[in-house]
Amino acid sequence: MHALPARTRGRSARRIIALALVAAAALSACSSRESSTSDQAASTTIQVVDQRGQTVTINKDVKKIAFAVIPAPAIFAAVDRSYDRIVGINQSTLVANKGGMFATIFPQSVNSTVIAGNNFIPNVETLLKLNPDVVVQWGDRGPDVTEPIVKAGFPVVGLKYGTQENLEGWIKLFADIAGKPARGTELVNWLHTEIDATRTEVAAEKTPRPRAMILSRVGEAYSTTSASGYDGFQFDLVGADLVTKGFPGDAPQITAEQILTWNPEVIMLSGFDESTPAEIYADPRLAGVSAVQNKRVYKTPLGGYRWQVPSVESPLMWQWMHEVLYPKTGASDMRKNVRDSFDNLFGYKISDKEIDQVLRLDLNANSAGYDHFRG
């Protein structure tokens, strides 16, 4: 039996909620000589309804699963508490695996076969070699990314992206595929508990909501995220005014002049590039930005996956964001919650040094208030 942690942040004690994570019993198919072909098929397959609304028939005992999408493998690994069934991933996921904790938690993850790149178009030849029981792909990006898989003869589970509801759907789908529906229910219930707790904490804050944003930097070019996506949900959840609200585009490129106009008080740097707070502080184009002047630029954490996108680690991201936005005096229980969550999600006992790595203590060392997260 395992329990997901409920947070007890800062100076106010929080309720302790034990959510039992149960492993599903092994499923076995039985048939007799008198069974019809359809009965035999029913005993060895299950049907799931994906986020396209399509019914997909897959093997009941899935042994190999390939993911063209990100960050789905980390979510499935948390549902399964194992990496053993994951045989193919996206190139971006492989980069995260090598740069974060997955290389330590699941060493085989750094040798995972890549089945798709940034355009998500699958490599059918590679899929044929892997021969997965099911392939997980985006279900809302057109036939170019799904039809090659179907034509190759593999079942496709299609996902949608951008909302908390989508994330919860992923978890439930993966739990059904893994044969562990109770595990999926417990994980989703944990997310609901943490959402309610975060809203309560934000409502108790006495200071104005900080203006904040996610920022990416590649070379001299900047881009950000739109409030129409997941950041619109989570920035509001943690008590921030997302400065990009109303700005067009899904991941629009922006100018330094636009950042100056928005004048965010807090900047959170994307985990999808190599940008650092030191680089932002050193950019003369941004010298007049409040977050730069007050050293409130922070590299987002990298745990099992990049925390900034929807995942089973999102409750940790919400706590991190809230404590960055609303600096606290005294010790944080962030480290304890990372430790408890990694144990429950991935079956891994994370060390203090590894928690430093996840929280990017090195990159954020000169950012205001970050000593709050030290052990």
Backbone torsions as a table, in degrees:
resi	resn	phi	psi	omega
1	MET	NA	142.6	179.7
2	HIS	-131.6	156.5	179.3
3	ALA	-131.3	134.4	174.8
4	LEU	-81.1	139.8	-174.9
5	PRO	-77.7	143.1	165.5
6	ALA	-101.8	140.8	-174.1
7	ARG	-76.1	150.4	170.5
8	THR	-131.0	73.7	-169.2
9	ARG	-77.8	150.0	164.0
10	GLY	57.3	-137.8	-172.7
11	ARG	-91.1	-11.4	-177.7
12	SER	-105.2	126.4	-179.3
13	ALA	-69.7	140.9	-179.8
14	ARG	-113.7	155.7	-179.8
15	ARG	-60.4	151.0	177.1
16	ILE	-103.6	118.4	-175.6
17	ILE	-119.2	120.2	177.8
18	ALA	-99.7	118.5	179.4
19	LEU	-112.3	107.8	-176.1
20	ALA	-68.9	129.0	177.2
21	LEU	-105.6	107.6	-174.4
22	VAL	-101.7	143.1	175.4
23	ALA	-85.1	137.0	179.9
24	ALA	-71.3	144.4	177.7
25	ALA	-68.3	147.9	179.7
26	ALA	-63.2	135.6	-177.6
27	LEU	-98.5	132.8	178.1
28	SER	-126.8	141.2	179.1
29	ALA	-98.0	142.7	176.4
30	CYS	-133.2	143.8	178.1
31	SER	-146.3	159.3	177.5
32	SER	-118.3	171.0	179.6
33	ARG	-62.6	-24.9	-178.2
34	GLU	-83.4	-10.4	-176.8
35	SER	-64.8	142.7	175.5
36	SER	-78.2	166.9	177.8
37	THR	-59.2	-40.4	-179.5
38	SER	-67.0	-36.8	177.6
39	ASP	-64.0	-40.7	179.2
40	GLN	-64.9	-40.9	178.4
41	ALA	-64.2	-40.9	-179.1
42	ALA	-64.6	-29.2	-177.5
43	SER	-79.0	-14.5	-176.1
44	THR	-117.8	0.4	-179.3
45	THR	-130.3	160.9	172.2
46	ILE	-131.3	163.2	176.3
47	GLN	-119.6	134.5	174.7
48	VAL	-124.2	149.0	175.9
49	VAL	-102.4	116.1	-175.8
50	ASP	-84.1	-174.1	-174.1
51	GLN	-81.8	1.8	167.3
52	ARG	-87.6	-9.5	-173.6
53	GLY	85.5	10.3	-178.5
54	GLN	-93.5	140.1	175.5
55	THR	-84.9	124.7	-175.9
56	VAL	-117.9	127.9	178.2
57	THR	-96.6	126.4	-179.2
58	ILE	-135.3	165.3	174.8
59	ASN	-60.4	139.6	178.5
60	LYS	-64.7	-39.7	179.8
61	ASP	-102.7	83.1	-179.1
62	VAL	-72.0	123.1	178.7
63	LYS	-107.0	-25.4	-177.5
64	LYS	-137.3	128.2	-179.3
65	ILE	-134.6	136.9	-179.5
66	ALA	-117.1	141.7	-176.8
67	PHE	-122.4	115.6	172.9
68	ALA	-84.3	-11.9	-172.3
69	VAL	-105.6	165.2	175.3
70	ILE	-125.1	146.0	-2.5
71	PRO	-97.7	38.3	-171.9
72	ALA	-55.7	-39.5	-178.0
73	PRO	-59.1	-38.5	179.5
74	ALA	-66.2	-35.2	178.6
75	ILE	-68.7	-45.0	178.6
76	PHE	-62.7	-39.8	179.6
77	ALA	-62.6	-34.2	177.5
78	ALA	-72.3	-38.9	176.3
79	VAL	-62.6	-45.0	-175.3
80	ASP	-86.2	-16.4	-172.4
81	ARG	53.2	39.7	-177.4
82	SER	-166.8	154.8	173.7
83	TYR	-107.9	4.4	-167.3
84	ASP	-63.7	-28.4	-175.2
85	ARG	-94.0	-5.3	-177.0
86	ILE	-86.7	118.3	-176.3
87	VAL	-115.3	-15.8	-179.0
88	GLY	-147.4	144.4	-176.8
89	ILE	-143.9	174.1	175.2
90	ASN	-81.0	152.4	179.6
91	GLN	-57.7	-40.1	179.5
92	SER	-64.2	-36.2	176.9
93	THR	-64.9	-39.4	178.8
94	LEU	-61.8	-40.7	177.8
95	VAL	-60.8	-44.7	178.6
96	ALA	-64.8	-40.9	178.6
97	ASN	-58.0	-43.5	-177.4
98	LYS	-72.3	-30.3	-176.0
99	GLY	-91.6	-13.9	-175.4
100	GLY	-116.9	-155.3	-173.5
101	MET	-78.2	-16.7	-177.0
102	PHE	-61.8	-31.0	178.3
103	ALA	-61.0	-29.5	179.1
104	THR	-89.9	-44.3	-177.7
105	ILE	-66.2	-48.1	-178.7
106	PHE	-127.4	85.8	-175.3
107	PRO	-54.4	-31.4	-179.3
108	GLN	-67.3	-15.7	-177.0
109	SER	-66.5	-24.7	-178.7
110	VAL	-80.5	-8.0	176.8
111	ASN	-111.2	13.4	-179.3
112	SER	-63.1	143.2	178.3
113	THR	-74.6	134.3	178.7
114	VAL	-85.5	127.9	179.7
115	ILE	-112.1	-8.6	180.0
116	ALA	-160.7	156.1	177.9
117	GLY	-109.6	-153.3	-175.3
118	ASN	-64.3	-22.5	179.4
119	ASN	-89.7	-3.6	175.5
120	PHE	67.0	4.4	177.1
121	ILE	-72.9	124.0	-172.2
122	PRO	-74.7	148.9	171.8
123	ASN	-88.9	100.6	-173.3
124	VAL	-65.3	-38.5	179.3
125	GLU	-59.2	-41.5	178.5
126	THR	-66.9	-41.4	178.2
127	LEU	-60.4	-40.8	-180.0
128	LEU	-62.5	-35.8	177.5
129	LYS	-69.8	-39.0	-178.7
130	LEU	-74.7	-34.9	179.6
131	ASN	53.5	57.9	-179.0
132	PRO	-72.7	157.0	174.8
133	ASP	-72.7	-27.6	-179.3
134	VAL	-157.6	148.7	176.9
135	VAL	-119.1	131.6	177.5
136	VAL	-100.3	125.4	-174.7
137	GLN	-140.8	161.5	172.9
138	TRP	-62.7	135.4	-179.9
139	GLY	-101.8	2.4	-175.5
140	ASP	-125.7	24.1	-178.0
141	ARG	-120.1	20.7	173.8
142	GLY	90.2	169.7	-175.3
143	PRO	-70.6	-19.2	-177.6
144	ASP	-59.7	-29.0	-176.4
145	VAL	-97.6	-13.4	-178.3
146	THR	-109.9	-38.8	-174.5
147	GLU	-61.1	-38.8	177.9
148	PRO	-60.0	-32.3	179.4
149	ILE	-71.5	-45.0	179.6
150	VAL	-61.9	-44.4	-179.5
151	LYS	-64.2	-26.8	177.6
152	ALA	-79.7	-7.4	173.9
153	GLY	98.0	13.9	-177.9
154	PHE	-105.5	140.2	173.0
155	PRO	-64.0	140.5	-179.8
156	VAL	-119.7	125.3	171.6
157	VAL	-100.9	117.6	-176.3
158	GLY	-95.3	133.8	179.8
159	LEU	-112.0	157.3	170.2
160	LYS	-117.5	156.0	-172.7
161	TYR	-128.7	147.3	167.0
162	GLY	127.7	-11.8	-178.9
163	THR	-132.3	163.0	174.5
164	GLN	-63.8	-36.3	178.1
165	GLU	-62.7	-39.5	175.9
166	ASN	-59.4	-46.4	179.9
167	LEU	-57.9	-46.5	-179.3
168	GLU	-64.3	-33.7	175.4
169	GLY	-64.9	-39.8	176.9
170	TRP	-57.3	-48.8	-175.4
171	ILE	-60.0	-44.9	-179.1
172	LYS	-66.6	-41.2	177.7
173	LEU	-61.2	-46.8	-178.1
174	PHE	-64.6	-36.2	178.1
175	ALA	-65.7	-39.0	177.0
176	ASP	-66.2	-42.7	179.4
177	ILE	-62.4	-38.9	-178.4
178	ALA	-77.3	-9.4	-175.9
179	GLY	76.3	26.1	-177.2
180	LYS	-131.9	60.4	-175.9
181	PRO	-60.6	-33.7	179.9
182	ALA	-64.8	-35.8	177.7
183	ARG	-62.1	-42.5	178.6
184	GLY	-62.3	-43.0	179.1
185	THR	-60.8	-43.1	-178.4
186	GLU	-66.5	-39.1	178.6
187	LEU	-65.1	-42.7	178.6
188	VAL	-65.7	-40.6	177.3
189	ASN	-61.3	-36.9	177.0
190	TRP	-63.0	-44.0	176.9
191	LEU	-58.0	-43.8	179.9
192	HIS	-62.8	-41.4	178.1
193	THR	-60.1	-43.4	-177.5
194	GLU	-73.0	-32.9	175.4
195	ILE	-63.3	-47.0	179.5
196	ASP	-61.8	-42.3	-179.3
197	ALA	-65.6	-40.4	179.9
198	THR	-65.0	-43.1	178.5
199	ARG	-61.3	-37.9	177.9
200	THR	-63.9	-43.0	179.9
201	GLU	-65.2	-42.9	180.0
202	VAL	-63.9	-40.7	179.8
203	ALA	-62.5	-24.9	-178.7
204	ALA	-86.8	-8.4	-179.3
205	GLU	-67.6	142.5	-176.0
206	LYS	-103.3	-5.9	-177.3
207	THR	-104.4	158.1	179.9
208	PRO	-60.7	153.9	178.3
209	ARG	-66.6	124.9	179.1
210	PRO	-68.4	147.5	172.2
211	ARG	-83.6	128.1	-172.3
212	ALA	-145.7	167.4	179.5
213	MET	-161.3	160.0	166.0
214	ILE	-93.2	136.0	-179.2
215	LEU	-131.1	134.4	173.3
216	SER	-113.7	144.3	176.3
217	ARG	-135.7	124.0	174.0
218	VAL	-128.7	113.3	-173.1
219	GLY	65.4	-125.5	177.9
220	GLU	-100.8	3.5	-175.3
221	ALA	-97.2	141.4	178.2
222	TYR	-114.3	148.4	170.9
223	SER	-144.5	169.1	-176.8
224	THR	-145.1	-168.8	177.7
225	THR	-117.5	155.3	-177.8
226	SER	-95.1	149.1	177.0
227	ALA	-68.6	-12.6	178.8
228	SER	-75.4	-13.2	179.4
229	GLY	-99.5	-157.9	-174.2
230	TYR	-63.5	-31.2	179.6
231	ASP	-64.7	-28.0	175.0
232	GLY	-60.1	-36.6	177.4
233	PHE	-73.9	-52.2	-168.9
234	GLN	-78.1	-28.9	175.4
235	PHE	-67.2	-39.8	176.2
236	ASP	-65.5	-40.8	-179.7
237	LEU	-57.6	-42.8	-174.7
238	VAL	-89.0	3.8	173.5
239	GLY	90.6	31.7	178.1
240	ALA	-116.0	148.7	169.4
241	ASP	-92.6	110.2	-178.9
242	LEU	-73.7	117.1	-172.4
243	VAL	-68.3	-19.1	-178.7
244	THR	-84.6	4.5	179.4
245	LYS	-56.2	126.3	-178.4
246	GLY	88.0	-7.4	179.5
247	PHE	-79.7	134.1	-173.8
248	PRO	-75.0	156.9	173.4
249	GLY	101.2	155.1	-179.8
250	ASP	-83.0	-44.6	176.9
251	ALA	-141.2	67.7	-169.0
252	PRO	-72.7	144.8	168.9
253	GLN	-75.8	145.8	-177.4
254	ILE	-136.4	162.3	178.2
255	THR	-99.0	163.0	174.4
256	ALA	-61.5	-34.5	178.8
257	GLU	-62.5	-37.4	178.3
258	GLN	-66.6	-40.0	178.1
259	ILE	-62.9	-40.6	177.0
260	LEU	-62.0	-38.9	179.3
261	THR	-65.8	-43.8	177.6
262	TRP	-67.4	-37.6	178.7
263	ASN	51.2	59.2	-179.6
264	PRO	-65.0	145.6	175.9
265	GLU	-84.1	-24.1	178.7
266	VAL	-136.1	131.9	174.8
267	ILE	-119.0	128.5	175.6
268	MET	-110.4	122.1	-173.7
269	LEU	-86.1	135.7	-178.4
270	SER	-59.4	146.5	173.8
271	GLY	-88.1	2.2	-179.0
272	PHE	-91.1	2.4	175.6
273	ASP	-139.8	-178.7	-175.0
274	GLU	-98.5	13.9	-178.0
275	SER	-63.1	149.9	-179.3
276	THR	-131.3	157.4	174.3
277	PRO	-56.3	-37.2	-178.9
278	ALA	-60.1	-39.4	178.8
279	GLU	-65.8	-39.0	179.8
280	ILE	-68.7	-42.2	178.3
281	TYR	-62.2	-31.3	-175.9
282	ALA	-86.3	-7.0	-177.6
283	ASP	-80.7	110.5	-176.2
284	PRO	-62.9	-22.1	179.3
285	ARG	-66.4	-22.8	-176.1
286	LEU	-108.6	12.6	-175.1
287	ALA	-59.8	-27.0	-178.0
288	GLY	-89.3	1.4	-178.2
289	VAL	-79.7	136.1	-177.3
290	SER	-54.8	-45.6	-177.6
291	ALA	-62.2	-33.4	178.3
292	VAL	-73.7	-46.3	-178.8
293	GLN	-61.2	-35.3	-176.7
294	ASN	-101.0	11.4	177.9
295	LYS	54.1	48.3	178.6
296	ARG	-116.6	52.3	174.4
297	VAL	-115.1	131.0	-171.3
298	TYR	-137.0	133.9	173.0
299	LYS	-77.7	129.3	-178.5
300	THR	-69.9	148.7	-176.7
301	PRO	-66.9	157.3	174.9
302	LEU	-129.1	105.6	-179.4
303	GLY	-104.9	-119.9	172.3
304	GLY	-62.6	-33.7	171.9
305	TYR	-146.5	-179.4	178.4
306	ARG	-67.0	120.6	-171.8
307	TRP	-65.9	-22.1	-170.8
308	GLN	-69.7	-18.2	-179.4
309	VAL	-100.6	160.2	-177.3
310	PRO	-61.1	130.6	-178.7
311	SER	-163.7	178.0	175.3
312	VAL	-69.4	-13.9	176.2
313	GLU	-91.1	5.2	-177.4
314	SER	-56.8	-37.7	176.8
315	PRO	-57.0	-33.4	176.8
316	LEU	-69.6	-39.6	176.4
317	MET	-62.2	-42.2	-179.4
318	TRP	-62.5	-41.4	178.2
319	GLN	-65.0	-45.5	179.8
320	TRP	-59.0	-48.3	179.9
321	MET	-59.5	-46.0	-177.6
322	HIS	-62.2	-41.0	-177.7
323	GLU	-76.3	-25.4	172.2
324	VAL	-72.1	-40.8	-178.4
325	LEU	-71.5	-37.2	-177.3
326	TYR	-122.1	82.6	-175.6
327	PRO	-54.9	135.6	-178.7
328	LYS	-111.3	151.1	170.5
329	THR	-91.2	153.1	-179.8
330	GLY	85.4	179.3	-174.3
331	ALA	-76.4	151.0	175.6
332	SER	-100.2	150.7	172.3
333	ASP	-95.2	15.8	179.3
334	MET	-55.1	-45.0	-175.7
335	ARG	-65.7	-40.9	177.4
336	LYS	-62.5	-41.1	-178.7
337	ASN	-68.9	-34.8	173.4
338	VAL	-62.6	-45.6	-178.3
339	ARG	-61.7	-48.8	-178.4
340	ASP	-64.7	-40.6	-177.1
341	SER	-68.3	-41.5	179.2
342	PHE	-64.4	-35.2	176.5
343	ASP	-64.3	-46.5	-175.1
344	ASN	-77.1	-35.8	-178.9
345	LEU	-78.9	-45.0	-170.7
346	PHE	-117.7	-0.2	-177.9
347	GLY	64.9	36.3	-173.6
348	TYR	-126.6	133.3	176.8
349	LYS	-91.6	99.7	-174.9
350	ILE	-82.8	140.9	-178.5
351	SER	-89.0	167.2	177.6
352	ASP	-62.2	-40.0	178.5
353	LYS	-62.4	-39.2	179.1
354	GLU	-70.4	-33.3	174.6
355	ILE	-64.5	-39.3	174.3
356	ASP	-56.0	-42.6	-179.7
357	GLN	-64.4	-46.3	-179.9
358	VAL	-59.4	-44.3	-176.1
359	LEU	-82.5	-0.1	177.8
360	ARG	57.5	46.5	-178.6
361	LEU	-61.5	-31.0	179.9
362	ASP	-68.7	-48.3	-177.0
363	LEU	-71.0	-29.3	-176.4
364	ASN	-98.9	11.8	-173.4
365	ALA	-59.0	-33.9	-176.6
366	ASN	-99.5	12.4	178.6
367	SER	-94.2	144.8	-171.0
368	ALA	-59.0	131.5	172.2
369	GLY	76.7	4.4	-172.6
370	TYR	-75.8	-15.7	174.1
371	ASP	-60.6	-18.6	176.3
372	HIS	-53.9	-28.4	-175.8
373	PHE	-95.7	3.1	-179.3
374	ARG	-79.1	156.3	-179.8
375	GLY	-77.3	NA	NA
